[in-house]
Amino acid sequence: MSDGVRDRALAETRPGATPVSVEPLGRGNRKETEAVRFETAAPVVVQRSETPAATRTEAALLAAIGARTDVPVPAPLGAGVVDGTGWLVTPLVEGRDLHEAFVGLDPTDRRGVARAFGRYLGEVHEAFRFAGCGRVAVDRAAPGDGGEADGARVDEAEADGAGVSGATSEEEANPASILGRAASLTVRDSLDAERWLRRFGERHVSRLPADFDDLREPLREALRNPVEGDAEPRLFPWDFRPGNALVAGGSVTAVLDWEAPLSAPRGVSVAKAEHLVADWYVSAAEAEPLREAFRAGYESVVPLPPVGRAHRAAAVASAVVDGEGVVTNPRFPPVGRDAAVAFHRKALERAVDGAVERE
């Protein structure tokens, strides 16, 4: 991270404090993150992105989640733009990386964590409703137009894969505007649920490596299934998983990395989170109690939506490769590529067969 970006971010959020250490954290898919500690002030995390819209949106979303739900997220201390680079500062939350800690937790604590993830997702779905499906971005709201004080009034969402704009002159001059009444989460060029789900699923099916060639057409057939039941778009935190959370004393202390949020039918969001919480780390036999706990947590807030073959096929396909096209590695410690391919094949086959579909 450039010294200029860090210095500006710290001057805005920890004025006069003297840093004593800077530690790269490597969190997030499209940004750099550092933990900064001071002689006397509380430590912070500084994020930077070459796409200012990314930090702008995440800052507004964190503020809104903190205001509208009980999900433990780090509250944004400040956000802005320096020479075309976006920055965001949050408190440094203590806790172990849940990705590393999850399998070592007592089974009761593991179920408690799964239940918490279900409850958090239910709260997010209740708090953020949209008029269409797509990419969520931040927009400007005129002062006095009734926008919420937390700076994150939700309207609609930008279509999945659409571009986002860079910094505005207002943000360069007044970074606080990103978190104030002038910021609102909005959706542009949105799609209906069925079109968006097919586009999202097809994009991820097309990215599968050759190991999955025989599953492409069955997956595409599943994606052609009609989206029945609850198709109302809600917030889809697509990277909502233990690997983006911290834990202490057996409980979640923070859910991190809300970058690039989407709006989607609840079914795809539930299917993906359930896959990453219940199936990713443990055997099939151990997964069922986690699945039940996750669903119970969600239902403590709101009834579960129908999760059909199209929802699950799209959700599971989106977890097979990372942003570079490399097969992702489940379990902890992570398994090798061959075992990872076998894991993903079984999950995709179950999705195609509707084996874990909830009526």
Sequence and secondary structure as in RCSB ss.txt:
>XXXX:A:sequence
MSDGVRDRALAETRPGATPVSVEPLGRGNRKETEAVRFETAAPVVVQRSETPAATRTEAALLAAIGARTDVPVPA
PLGAGVVDGTGWLVTPLVEGRDLHEAFVGLDPTDRRGVARAFGRYLGEVHEAFRFAGCGRVAVDRAAPGDGGEAD
GARVDEAEADGAGVSGATSEEEANPASILGRAASLTVRDSLDAERWLRRFGERHVSRLPADFDDLREPLREALRN
PVEGDAEPRLFPWDFRPGNALVAGGSVTAVLDWEAPLSAPRGVSVAKAEHLVADWYVSAAEAEPLREAFRAGYES
VVPLPPVGRAHRAAAVASAVVDGEGVVTNPRFPPVGRDAAVAFHRKALERAVDGAVERE
>XXXX:A:secstr
  HHHHHHHHHHHSTT  EEEEEE   SSS EEEEEEESSS  EEEEEESSHHHHHHHHHHHHHHHHH       
  EEEEETTEEEEEEE    EEHHHHGGGS HHHHHHHHHHHHHHHHHHHHH B SSBEE EEEE  TTSS  TT
S EE   B TT       HHHHH GGGGTSTTEEEE  S B HHHHHHHHHHHHHHT  GGGGGGHHHHHHHHTS
   S   EEEE TT SGGGEEEETTEEEEE    S EEEEHHHHHHHHHIIIIISSS HHHHHHHHHHHHHHHHT
TS    B HHHHHHHHHTTSB TTS B   TTTT  HHHHHHHHHHHHHHHHHTTT B 
